[in-house]
Amino acid sequence: MLTSKRVIIATLCGLVCGLICLKMASSSPDSAETMSTGLKLSIVFGRTLLGFAIGISSLRMKWWLHGIVLGIITSFPMAFPNLDQMPIFIGTFVMGIIYGLLIELVTSVLFKAKSVFQ
């Protein structure tokens, strides 16, 4: 039961982060009109996947390092299509680190939903 609580909390946090990320990505009027539905879904699902990965991960490390590592790993699919746009490429990884830390903070520290493997 402990593991399912962790997976649910982390995945929901990832979904919230994905919606925040989408809102920030479409904050300018130009970007909101030009963003395809596929890109919007990719942003939300990518961050939700980050939360799910944090929830199911069995890596043994400090919570903050765990969030950073998984934030970087799950940002690869979102970052590499933007390799020609370096600020977006780097920003995707930076935001992945921030979202990973936040998801892990809420899951492990706030809700105390520790991994079974820790």
N, C-alpha and C positions, 0 to 999 in steps of 0.2 A: 504494500500500500504506500510506503514511503516513496518508492520510485515513481509511481503514477502521479502522486501529488507534485513531485518535482517536475515531471514532464509537462503536466498541465500548466503549472505556474509559469515555467520558462517559455513554453510555447505561446501562451497568452501575452506575456511580456514582449516576446518577439513580434507578435501581431501588432501590438500597440506601437512598438518601435518602427515597424514597417509603415504604419499609417502616418506617424510623425515624419518619417523619412520622405514619404510621398508628398506630404504637405509642404515640406521644405523644398523638395525638388521642383514642385510646381508653384512656388510662391510668386515668381515673376509672371506677368501676363503673357509674355512671349512663350515661355516654357510650358505653361499650362495648356495652351492651344496646340502646340506642336508635339506633345508627348503622346505616343501611341498607347492604345489600351494594353498591348503586350508589355511595353516598358513599365507602365503603371503596375500591372500585375507582377512583373518581375521584381520590382522594388519591394512590394508588400510580401510576396512569397519568399524572397531572399532573406529578409529580416525575420520572418516567421520561421524559416528553416534554421536560422541561427539560434533562435530560442529552443526549437526542438532538439537541435544538436547539443546544446548545452544541457538540456534536460536528460538526454539519454547517454551522454558521454561518461565513460568510465576512466578517463585520464586522472591520474593521481597527481594533483598539484594544488597550490593555493588557489582560492576562489578567484582572486583578481587576475592571476596569471592564466587561469583556465578561460576566463572571459576574453582576455586579450588574444590568446592563441586561437580559440574558435572563431572570434570575430575576424581575424585575419584570414583563416582558412576559408570560411564561408563567403568572404568578400571577393575571392578570386573570380567566380563566374560573373559577378556583376561588374568587376573592374576591367577585365581584359578586353571586352568589346570597345572600351573607351581609351585604349592605349594611345591613340593619336591625340587625345585631349588630356594632357598631363594633369591639369588641375582636377578634373573629374576623376581620373584614375587614382590619384593620391587621396583625394577626398573620400572616395569610396572605402579605401582601407582605413583611413582615420575614423570615419564614422562607424565602420565595422568594429573597430577597437572600442570606441565609446559605447556603442550599443551592447557589445559583448560584456563590457564591465557593468553596465547598468542592469542588464538582464541577470547576470550572475549575482550582483549586489541584492537585487530584489528577491531572487530565488533563494540564495544561500544565507544571506544575512538577515533580511527583513522577515521572510517567511520560515527561515531555518529549515528549508527542505534540502537537506544534505543528500549527496549521492550515497548509495548503498556501499560504494567502493571506497569512500573516503574514511 
